[in-house]
């Protein structure tokens, strides 16, 4: 592990076999880039990060892995966006994707295999999530894979609700001359939804499980849940060079209401997001994928991303 200067910002870099990982743990606990040195000497981005990035609006840069906590996506209360109702009935503000992706973190530990960082809530975060807790993000890097663990420690006496997740920006396509429709995804889901303007979940018409191309515009911003397995796989249509995202089944947040979300910004974006979440968006209102951590207890959401 080494510290480097990148456009005037101090970042941390890990070299693990053919893989290089770049992260900014102190802001958003953000993994920024994962690239792979190929046998022919070329470099392939697995986790996308835009070149020549300016850092003024770091939380909203389209790249890396923004951490989504305590809730993923948009939250609503009675149709009004940006609000959520806690377990005692109090209605509170909640930014899109929560309070961690632009939050300041304190380094707990860092070594040759990864890091652990702890969220330091500011006043806005405390207004949205005013509980006695500790939230940490731990990355463990390996040669062709990594694991990341989101842990919530409830330091109080009353239960705390959460439904966290990840927003991985994968470089796609990753072969010269190929297009999005040359890549497909395989998700172990029984249900597929979109997110309605009022926060409700709208079932997608039949046939969604046969349309698995990244080239299909309809597939962006879909929520795949009621999982019958723990691993999402995607890659070229021929099945070579696949990437797998596994929700770790030994985590105490593992559930059939865990979800995978696929999303991209535009038809020409150099990335496509495949996102493992603890549950669908707006979980505090509809209750699906919503988890509670009892007083004095802890819970972890763990995932592994690997080249298959």
Secondary structure, DSSP 8 states (H G I E B T S, - for coil): -EEEEETTEEEEEEEETTEEEEEETTBTTEEEEEEEE-TTS-EEEEE---TT---TTGGG-SSSEEEEBSB-S--EETTEETEEE-TTS-EEE--TTBSSTT-BEEEEEEETTEEEEEE---HHHHHHS-SSEEEEEEEEE-SSEEEEEEEEEE-SSS-EEEB-EEEEEEE---STT--GGGEEEE--EEEEEEE-TTS-EEE--TTTTT--BTT-GGGTTEEEEEESSSEEEEEETTS-S-EEEEE-TTSTT--TT-EEEEE-SSTT-SEEEEEEESS-TTHHHH-TT-EEE-TT-EEEEEEEEEE-
